[in-house]
Amino acid sequence: MIPAVWAEEGRFGLGVVSFASNVTDSEELAPLLIEAARAELGSQASESDVDRRAGNLLLQSLLAVGVDPKTEQVMRNLLFAVLRGDGISPLETLKAVNYFLSQMVIQPKGVLAEVLAIPLCLAKLERLKQAGRLPPDAVFLRGVWSRRLRGFDVAGAPTFGEWREAADGLFCSVVPPGTSRARSQRERATRVPAAGDLLVFGVAEVKCYGRISRKKVAAQLERHIARLTGGLQLRDPSGRSVEREYPAENLWFGICNPGGIDAIAAADLSTRGPGTESASSFTNSLVRWTIGPRAVLRPATARPARPAFDAELPVNAGQLEEIATAMAYYTLGAMADQPEVDRSGWEWSANLAAALEAIPEDQLSPRAIGRREAILRRLVGQPALVESNDGTRVDSSSSVMRAGNSRTINRRQGCSPARRGR
């Protein structure tokens, strides 16, 4: 689902500053998006092109919310029912609220972290080239997918599952026509990289939360490398359209050195036969690069902790959480503007608040409780919704309301974020 308001603001209408302010209260977001866009487009790009690209990067993050009509129709209908104020069951309400407070926050937060990491990854790319660890034509690729590694069969061959998002980025290059610079690292190899094959020199992983050990991040990088032995796909930002696919036989791991590029076929790493140990030793030399939220300053008297990541994002985990929660709230406002709901700001806001407050705390995780409180704070600001004795809901400022004939409902409301500032 791509609400028209997103396309209007992110692509054709408002600049990124206005677009970002419509989505979140963060004043830092727009400048950071502009920095990421300029890093991608280069210093010679025009201001209008940079602004347009920055808006599209924000749009990519919003679209990661994941309420796709084709694959999540049931959940989408539940969210519509909540916004309309339909009388759904407590279990259905719990499912909708849990989805809203988990996936609708987590998914855009992860994509936004990757977007904000673009300048860091491209700067790393240039440093690796200068150090001779990458060839001059190497690039940093996002939007990479690989197949899930299920395990190994009795013969030692890997078994793969469905395609999933892979590492958050690859340092790689395409073998150009007529090249002889890449040679196989295996002694008895029957072939060498051919023109059009992809050489992978390293992987990057971006995290949107800070509480993770270096050991766990390193293990995840190893899994990403192992999954590449089943092939690789490059997809568009939505993840639905495959732009290019590299089977394992056209995918190589490479190490750049003064004598050229040593390469080993991804297919050669997918066996447990002779040479596996040397292949594993080869992949240990691949570039591994991790990025996470900016660390919160520790007291001067505290023992210094070893950084969990190789580089830090320009925002901390709390700021990412706040922005992502605002994105989820904005998305629900955009959904409320759809024909399936079509409720005014105070109506859908009251319905959302009622659903959020209907869930006991013992049925929510501590993080979900914090997100619920953040959303409820955003719903504050409209006149109190009042219900008369006959069940009619009226605005507390309405002239039809009479003292002694109504009770104030303890529900917070707010204006539709899709309409805010318009």
N, C-alpha and C positions, 0 to 999 in steps of 0.2 A: 504494500500500500504506500503510495507516494502522494500525500495530500498536495493539492494544487498550491497551497500557500507556501510550501517549502520550495517548490520550483520557482514560484514568483519571487520570493525573497532571496533565495540562494543563487539563482541563475540569471534572472531577467530584471529584477526590480531593485530592491534595496542593496546598498553596498554592504560589505562584510561587517562594518562597525554597527550599522543599524540592525542587520540580521542577527548578529551575536547578542546585541542588547535585547532583542525580542525573545531570545532563547534563554538567556541567563543574565543575572545581575553582575557577573564578573567583568570588571573593566580590563582585565589582563588578557582575556581570551582573543579578542580581535587582533591586537598587536602580535600575539604569538602565532595566530593563523597566517597573518601577513608574512611573518618571518619564515614560516614553513613554505609558503607559496613562492616567496622570492628565492629560497634555497633551491627549490625544484626548477624554477623557470630561468634562473640566472640573473645576474646583476643588470643585464641589458634589457630585461623585460619592462614593458610600460607599466605605469601605475594601474591603469585600468585592467590590464591582463592579470596583474598580481592580485588586485582586489577580487576579480572574478574567480580566479583560482582559489583564493582563500575562502570565498563563499562556498565553492564546491567542496572544499575539504571539510567545512563544517557540515555541509549537507551529507557527505559520506558518513560522518559520525552519527547524524540523526537517523539515517536510513538503516543503521546497524541495530536499531531497536528490535527488529526481528518479527514484528507482527505482519507476517506475509499472508495475504488472503489465500494463496494456493497451498501453503504447507501448514498454516496454523489457523485455519478457519474457525475451529471450535473456540480457541482462546480469543480470537478476534471478536467473535460474537458475544462471548462472556464480557469482554471489556465494553462493548457497545451496550450490553444490558445494564452494566453497572452505571454507565454514564447516563442512560435513559432513566434509571431508577426503577427498572423492572423488579418484580418480586421473585428473584432467583433464590435457590436454596442456600443455606449457610455453607455447605460444602463447595458449591459453585462460587460463592463470594470469596471464600478462602483461596480457591485456586486462582481466581482473577487477581486478588490482592497480592498473593505470593509471586505471581508472574510479574506484576507491575513493579513490585519492590525488589525483584531479583534481576531477571533477564532484561527488563526494559531499562535498567540502570547499568548493569554489568556490561552488556554488549556495546552500547555507545561509548562507555568509559574506556574500554579496551581499544576501540578504533581511534578515539581521540588521543590516547596516549601514543599510539603509533604515528599519528599525524604530527604531534608535537615533537616526536623524535626525529622527524625528517632532517632538520638541519644538523643534528648530531651525527646521524648516519652518513650524510653526504660529506661532512667534514672528516669523518673517519675514513671514508672512501679515498679522499684526496691524500690523507696522511699515509695510508697503506700504499698508494701509488708511489709517493715520494720515497718511501722506505724500500721500494722494490718488491713488495709482497703481492702486488697486483699489477697486471699489464696496463699500459696507458689507456686502453679502450674499455676497461672494466666499468661496470655500472652497478648501481644498487637497485634491486628489484623488490617491489612490494606486490601484494596480491597473489601470493604463491600458494598453491594447493598441492598436497600429496596424499597418498593413500594410507589409511590407518594400518599400522603393523599389528597383525593379530598374533603372530608367533611363527613357529617353524614346523614343517612337516617332518615325517620320520627320516626323510633323506637329507634333512638339513636345509631345505629351501624355504625361504620366507613365505608366509601367507599374508595377503593384504586384504583389507576391507574396503569400505567406501572412501570416496574422496573427502578430505577435510582441509581446513586451513592449516598451512604448514608454519614454518618459521615466519617471523614478522618481516623478514627481509633476507635477501641473498646478495653477497658480493660475487659477481660472476661476469662472464663475457661470452659472446658467441664466436665460435671459431670462424674466421673470415675465409673466403675462397682462396685457394692457392697457398695456404699457410703451411709451414713445416715447423712452426715453433713449438707445437705440442707433441710430446712423445709419450708412449705408454710407459708406466713405471714397472709393469709386470715383466719379468724376464722372458716368459714364453707367450707373451701376448700375440694374438693373431691379427690385431688391427690397432690403429691409432685414431685419435679424434679427427673427424671429417668436417668439412665445411658445413656450417649450419648447426653443428652440435653445440651443446651448452656446457661451458666449463664453470663449475661452482668452486669458488675459492674460500668461502666462509658463510656463516649464518649469523643472523642477528635476532635477538629476542627482546621484546619490549614488555615490561610489566607495568600494570596500573596500580599495584599495591606494593607497599614496602616491606611488609613482614614476611620475608622469605629468605632462606639460607642460600648462600652461594652454591652449596652442594646440590640443592634441589634445582636451581636454575641450570647448573652444569648438566645434570641428568636430563633435563628437558631438551637442551641443545643436542645431546647425543641421540635422543629419540628422533629429533627432527632430521638429523643426518641419516639415521637408519631408515627412516621412512622414504627418503629420497631415492633409495635403491629400488623402489617400486615405480619410479617415474615422477614427473612433475607437470603441473598445469599452471598456466598464467591466466588469471581471470580478471574480469572488470571489477570495479569497486563493489558492485552488488553481490558478487560471488556467484552469479547465475550464468554468466556467459563466459565460455572458455575461449580465450583469444589465441592461445598457442599451447600445444602439448608436446612434451619431450618424453618419449618412452625411455626406459632404463638404458637401452642400447645407444641412445643418442645423448645421454647425460653422463658427464665426467666430473670427478673431483680433481681439482688442480692445485698445484703448489708452484708458485713463481720463484725462480732462483736465477742467479747470474747467467747460467748456461741455457736458460729457456724455461719451459713449463713442463713439469712432470705431471702426468695425468693417469688416473686409474678409472676404469669404467664403473659406473654405479652398479652395473650388473655383476661385476666381479666381486663386489662387496656383499652380494646377496646369497652367498654360499658359505658353507662351513668346511669346505674341503681344503686341500693344500694351498698355502699362500694366504689363508685368512689372517694369520697373525701379522704378516707384513702389511696386509691391506689395512688392518686396524691401526697399526703404527703410522701408516701414511695419513689416515684421517685425523690423527692426533695433531698433525701440523696445520690443519685447516684453521682459518680465522674464526674466532668465537667472540661475539660482541654483545654485551648485555646492557640494557638501559632500564632504569626504574625511576620512581618519583623522587623528587628532591628530599633529602633527609631533613627531618626536623632538628633544629639545633639542640644539642644536648647541653646540660649544665656544665660549666667549666670544670667542676670538680668530678664529673662523671668520667669513668674509664672510657677512652676512645674505642669505638667499635669499628671493626673492619667493614668497609663498604660492601654492601651486597651486590652492587652493580659496577660495571666498568665506567658508566657515565650516568648523569642524573638529568631528568627532565626539568624544565624551567618552573614546574609547579610541584607541590607536595601531594601526598596521597589524599589529604583532606580536601584540598582545592579541587582535585580531580573528581572526588566523590560529590562535592557540592555542584559542580558543573553538570555531571552526568545525571544527578537527580533532577536538576532543572530541565535537562533535555527530555527526561521521561515525562515530566509534568507538561512540558510544551507539546509533546506528542499526543498526550491525552486531549489537550485542548484542540489540536488539529483534528483528532478523531471526532470530537464533539461537533465539529463543523461539517462533518460528512452527513449525507442524507440519512444514513442509518440511525443517527442520533438527532442532529439538528436541534440542540437545546441552547438556550441562552447561557451566558457565563455563570450567573448565580444558580441556575437550575442544575447544570451538570456538575458544578463545583459542590453543591450541597449533596448531590447523589454520591459523588466520589468520597466526600468526607464521611458520609454515613457508612459506606462500605469499609473504609479504612478503620473507623472507630468501632465497627462491629466485631472485629477480630480480637480475641483476648491475647494479651501479651505472651502467654505461655505457648501460643501457636505460631509465634514469629521468632526469628533469630534476633540476637541483639542488634546486628547490622540493619535488619529489616525494620526493627522498631525505630532506630535512629532515622532511617529514610522516611518512615511514616510521619514522624514528628516534623521533619523538614518539609514534607509536602503539606501537612496541615498548617504549618506556619505560612506557607505561600497562599493558602486558601483564605487567610485572614484578610479583612479589608472591606468586604461588602457589608451592607446593612444586614442585621440579623434576620434570618428567615423565621417567620412566625406561623404557627399553625392554629387556626381558629377551632372552636369546639366542633364545627361541622366538618372538619378535615381539610378546609381550604387553606392553602399556603399563600401568605401575603407578605410583602415587604414590611418591615417594622415601621418604615416611614410613610406607609400608605394611609390615606385618609379614611379607608374603609375599616381600619382596625379600631376596635373599641376596647377600652380598658375592661378587664374582668371577663372578656370573652375570648381570650387567647392565651397561649403559653409560648414562650420562646424556646425554640429547638436549639440545643447545644451543638450546632454544626457550623463549621467555618466555611466561608465561601470566597470566591475570587473571580476576577474577570477571565474570560477565555484567553490563554496565552497566545492563541493563534490570531486574536484580534487586538492584542495589547499594542498600543502605540501606533495604531493604524488610523 
